[in-house]
Amino acid sequence: MPKIEVNEKLFFRMVGQTYDYDTLEKKLTCGKAELDEKPDMSQPEDQRVIKIELNDTNRPDLWSTNGVARQLKLHDGGKMTDYSYFLSTKDETKDCANRVITVDPELKDIRPYMVAFIISGKPIDEPMLLDIIQTQEKLCWNFGRKRKSISMGVYRAEDVVFPAHYKAVDPDKTSFVPLACTEPMTCRQILTEHPKGKDFGWIIKDCKKFPLLTDDTGNVLSMAPVINSASLGAVQVGDKDLMVELTGDNMENLILSANIVACDFADCGYTILPVKVVHPYDTGFGKEVTTPYYFQQPTKAWLKEINKKLGSELTTQEVLTALAHMGNTTTAKEVVGKDNSKDVEFTLLPPPYRNDFLHEVDVIEDVMIGKGLDYFTPETPHDFTVGRLLPITQFSRKAKTLMVGLGYQEMIFNYVGSKVDYIEKMNISADKVIEIANPMSENYQFIRPSIISSLLKAESSSANAMFPHKIFEIGKVAYIQEEENTGTRTRQNLGFMTCANNANFNDAASEVSALLYYLDHTYEVKESNDPRFIPGRQAAVMVNGKQVGVFGEIHPQVLSNWAITTPCVAGEIDLEELM
């Protein structure tokens, strides 16, 4: 979980009051945070550092001094800041005068997106500069996947001649003086000789051209996402106007990150000046994007459901107040519920620095935190119950015993993974695969639709183990199913695989036969056309006229995708269909 270090004097100044550390420990729960380490009280007040640990990763706006301070201030009833003067929307674009950055078409397949804005109004002091650096590191390392998806650069805006240009350049023919150096280096040299190049050069090293940001006179600002220049990119204490830019491959996350940083500075009394970035291709928000930009969608919740889930009897006004304590703008209106009784519908508009509302339960969580956890009195259960195993668990245990008896070894895998593992390497369509709306990483972006991909991933790392390899897992899979109320279906499946030089369809068929016999099911097989298996060497498992599974020899292309050189047979059966 992210940890941040905050300057004590700056932090309490932003909160608007000073707490003792026992009180601060309790207050931090409203930001899903806790006190990690108290400051060294022997140091001067302006040098003391408080260490805070964040216990959740869905609120990157809290990964800065002002982010936590803002949440504490709002939770205590502080007034919300009006950010509308610098926020563009789909209906209104703020005037940028001549603050424009153009994007090279060649960057579409390299590092396609950029957003930017300018901070103005007063000189930057040392605590604020250190907090800028920390915010940059936390956002880009955690939220930005070690700068691959998001990188941030800060520059002396007064020396930047607009329009600026984000372009693709030849890394061997383009040179500039990078930060912390005195002599120019080519872009290629920076990757192998500069410390930051060694740390982050892997992101662009295989690209034929590298991203470079320059102003209109040709002065280099940075080579994203690696290093700033030593001239315009060397920000110091006392600098008054700063330009912030963010580049990456996910426009929504870039805009959210820009909003977070802009709102932090606005809360500290700085003026935010929008910048327009002109892309030659669509970004999902249009070609011309002026940031900061408000793109969040409203989320609805209902009073009866709020009170049901929280076990409370909150009034409409109490819910509105609790949501305001979390920085949200909320409206309420009386409606008629599904049971024809009166209810209250809340429509929540999150602040521009938040994008973590996906469902009504997210609103209910904010009501709970905004009201204060101490408000809810713990209750002992009213009914005495005895725990027992679910029928599907008992059935799964029987299937596990049978698989072990057939010589298989049980494995346990994650249910969440990447597009590469679950779709591309498996040669299947993405139509039925569930994608997470706000993933923190592309490695955990999709819910697995099948166990076979997990088995192949394990096999791809097992070439040195003695053959044959016989592995299985019983676990959850999920996929899109329109007729369900949720639009998705989650099932308990059994997946199995054998990897050996003599692995073949007939062996898999005999094992499926043995498994279903001991599970007390008669079955039939019919021809299947699953792209994961070799045509003619695969079969669908039919029980009572309904397909409950599939097995066969894995297609050579799929094996090649996983770098597996030994033949494999695999199968998967929906255990819930057999109950």
BELWOLIN-V600301 format. One record per backbone hydrogen bond with DSSP energy under -0.5 kcal/mol. CO is the residue of the C=O (numbers start at 0). NH is the residue of the N-H. Records with the same first field share a line. If there is no record, write none. Layout:
CO->NH, NH
//
This chain:
1->53
3->51
5->49
6->10
7->11
8->12
9->13
10->14
11->15, 16
19->23
20->24
21->25
22->26
23->27
25->28
26->29
27->30, 32
28->31
31->54
33->35, 52
36->50
38->40
39->42
43->46, 47
44->8, 47
47->7
49->5, 51
50->35, 36
51->3
52->33
58->61
59->62
63->67
64->68
65->69
66->70
67->71
68->72
69->73
70->74
71->75
72->77
73->76
80->82
82->85, 86
85->87
87->293
91->88, 93
95->98
97->99
98->275
99->162, 163
100->277
101->165
103->106
104->107
105->108
106->109, 110
112->247
114->245
115->274
116->243
117->272
118->241
119->270
123->237
124->128
125->129
126->130
127->131
128->132
129->133
130->134
131->135
132->136
133->137
134->138
135->139
136->140
137->141, 142
138->143
139->146
140->145
141->144
143->148, 149
144->147
148->248, 249
150->246
152->244
154->156, 242
155->158
156->159
158->160
159->161
160->215
163->101
164->166, 213
165->103
166->211
168->170, 209
169->172, 173
170->187
173->186
175->177, 184
176->229
177->180
184->175
185->189
186->190
187->191
188->191, 192
189->193
193->197
194->198
195->199
196->200
199->202
200->203, 204
203->206
207->170
209->168
211->166, 213
212->220, 221
213->164
214->217
218->214
219->231
220->228
221->212, 223
222->225, 226
226->222
227->178
230->233
231->155
232->234
235->238
238->123
239->121, 241
240->156, 157
241->118
242->154
243->116
244->152
245->114
246->150
247->112
249->253
250->254
251->255
252->256
253->257
254->258
255->259
256->260
257->261
258->262
259->263
260->264
261->265
262->266
263->267
264->269
265->268
270->119, 272
271->273
272->117
274->290
275->100, 277
276->278, 288
277->102
285->282, 284
286->278, 288
287->289
288->276, 290
290->274
291->87
292->294
298->347
300->345
301->305
302->306
303->307
304->308
305->309
306->310, 311
314->318
315->319
316->320
317->321
318->322
319->323
320->324
322->325, 327
323->326
327->329
328->348
330->346
332->344
334->336, 342
336->339
340->336
342->334
343->302, 345
344->332
345->300, 347
346->330
347->298, 349
348->328
350->353
355->357
358->361, 362
359->363
360->364
361->365
362->366
363->367
364->368
365->369
366->370
367->371
371->374
372->375
374->376
382->384
389->393
390->394
391->395
392->396
393->397
394->398
395->399
396->400
397->401
398->402
399->403
400->404
401->405
402->407
403->406
408->471
414->447
416->444, 445
417->421
418->422, 423
419->424
422->426, 427
423->426
429->432
431->479
433->446
435->438
440->443
441->444
444->435
445->416
447->477
450->453, 454
451->455
452->456
453->457
454->458
455->459
457->460
458->461
461->464
467->469
468->498
469->408
470->496
471->410
472->474, 494
474->492
476->490
478->488
480->483
483->486
486->480
488->478
490->476, 492
491->574, 575
492->474, 494
493->572
494->472
495->570
496->470
497->499, 568
498->467, 468
499->502
503->507
504->508
505->509
506->510
507->511
508->512
509->513
510->514
511->515
512->516
513->517
514->518
515->520
516->519
523->541
525->539
529->532
531->554
533->536
536->552
537->527
538->550
539->525, 541
540->547, 548
541->523
542->545
545->542
547->573
548->540
549->571
550->538
551->569
552->533
554->558
555->559
556->560
557->561
558->563
559->562
566->499
567->553
568->497
569->551
570->495
571->549
572->493, 574
573->576, 577
574->577, 578
575->578
//
